[in-house]
Amino acid sequence: MSPAGHPLSPTSSLPPLRSLTTLKGEQIFSALDNLQQLYCPVSLSRAVKSQLEHGKLHDDVLAQPVDSGYVSEDDTDIEHIDSEYDLDELRADVFERNFAIRWLTALIASAEELPLGDEDEREQAVDKASFILASFTKLTDEDDEEDAGITREFSFKLALSPDEGSLRSRESDIPQKVSIDVRLNDAPQTTTDHTDVGLQSWGASIVFSELLCASPERFGFSREALGSSPRIIELGAGTGLVSLVLDKAMPHLGMPDATLIATDYHPAVLENLQSNVRLSRARVETCPLDWSAPILEGPLNLSADVLVATDVIYAHEHAVWLRDCATRLLAPKGVFWLLMTIRPNGRFEAVIDSVEAAFRGSHPKAPDGRYLAILSMEGVEKRRGVGRGDESGYKLFRIGWA
Ligand SMILES: C[S@@+](CC[C@H](N)C(=O)[O-])C[C@H]1O[C@@H](n2cnc3c(N)ncnc32)[C@H](O)[C@@H]1O
């Protein structure tokens, strides 16, 4: 548990499975308590409902404040409202849930070898682990009934230089701003398919959209740099937030004829992406593209002036696949913007330097002998209330031809 008493994410707090049989009893119970507080909080409505169902509702139960499991009684400040929000996201996080399920299952399987004091303690640990596992089944059933995804609304301020678009201002050099509003659907993730992560909009897509709108010229998004009809391809687009933002922004930036193509490899993710494009009436083409085995047929048969990708590095092979895919897709003067999410704990720690490593290693080359390189990299801070609890920040890579 964190110093503030909030549960920690399974990936950052659970001891490695290989060390299960060498742990101390209190480490096992502390890990189980953390999982129980995270996944089995007692909510007022459920507690009262269950008391009613069992005919046990007394006045004193109603009179007592029931701990929601999110915040203690004194925790009324804004910080804790935020952490309540973060906890909801953490609970809904399928990666975290699957990680916890694997850990609990392994714990039960190796119960006999756990170095616990006596049989009672062993039984207690197994009971607790089984109780938490059972709650996942209940959660899944409830999710199936109630969770049809959520509609999310995003609004970014697009900064225009004085000579751009309809907001031309001869008197002032102060950049003008227009609102870029996007509405999309985050579809419910399943608990069975751990590859459907793109059904949700991740923090990096929100942060990238914000950075791009705040300063389009920093990303070379101007008619002078890209011409009037650039081709922009998003890789691993997920719900499509970045492409949908670009669709609204490009006309204001003097590039109404830009071609936008949002790609992903996962069929359910592509389906949700297409539905989001329809919902926005956006001029965004969608098409399948798997970085590990790219098939560059129409509309991907023409190279891209800009490639964008957010939060697409979460396995060690991703950086190399993306490098090789970008080598085939990027136009001779093109640029690839990659915003990588940093998750310093748990299994994602291993991929933190994988982009730098991929571009240091041996490279495939373009027909003219050039190869892609990291032209610049900068750290981007995590935004409060944006992204999940296990994200500590981002790395923004500008990748181009060496
Ligand atoms: C963490 S999600 C990020 C989605 C979106 N870019 C965002 O920031 O919200 C990673 C995305 O990469 C996609 N992806 C993973 N492996 C891929 C592959 N081999 N080829 C293409 N897309 C892939 C997933 O389907 C998912 O949409």
The ligand as a Gaussian input file, in Angstrom:
#p B3LYP/6-31G(d) Opt

LIG

0 1
 C       -1.635000       1.023000     -25.628000
 S       -2.547000       1.044000     -27.105000
 C       -2.390000       2.749000     -27.605000
 C       -3.503000       3.143000     -28.536000
 C       -3.483000       4.611000     -28.943000
 N       -2.330000       4.912000     -29.744000
 C       -3.521000       5.479000     -27.699000
 O       -2.497000       6.088000     -27.382000
 O       -4.590000       5.545000     -27.068000
 C       -1.453000       0.230000     -28.260000
 C       -2.031000       0.099000     -29.648000
 O       -1.099000      -0.536000     -30.503000
 C       -1.777000      -1.526000     -31.255000
 N       -0.813000      -2.582000     -31.635000
 C       -0.159000      -3.431000     -30.816000
 N        0.621000      -4.279000     -31.523000
 C        0.478000      -3.926000     -32.825000
 C        1.025000      -4.422000     -34.044000
 N        1.884000      -5.450000     -34.072000
 N        0.670000      -3.810000     -35.192000
 C       -0.203000      -2.766000     -35.175000
 N       -0.776000      -2.266000     -34.069000
 C       -0.439000      -2.838000     -32.903000
 C       -2.852000      -2.032000     -30.332000
 O       -3.921000      -2.689000     -31.009000
 C       -3.293000      -0.730000     -29.678000
 O       -4.281000      -0.079000     -30.405000

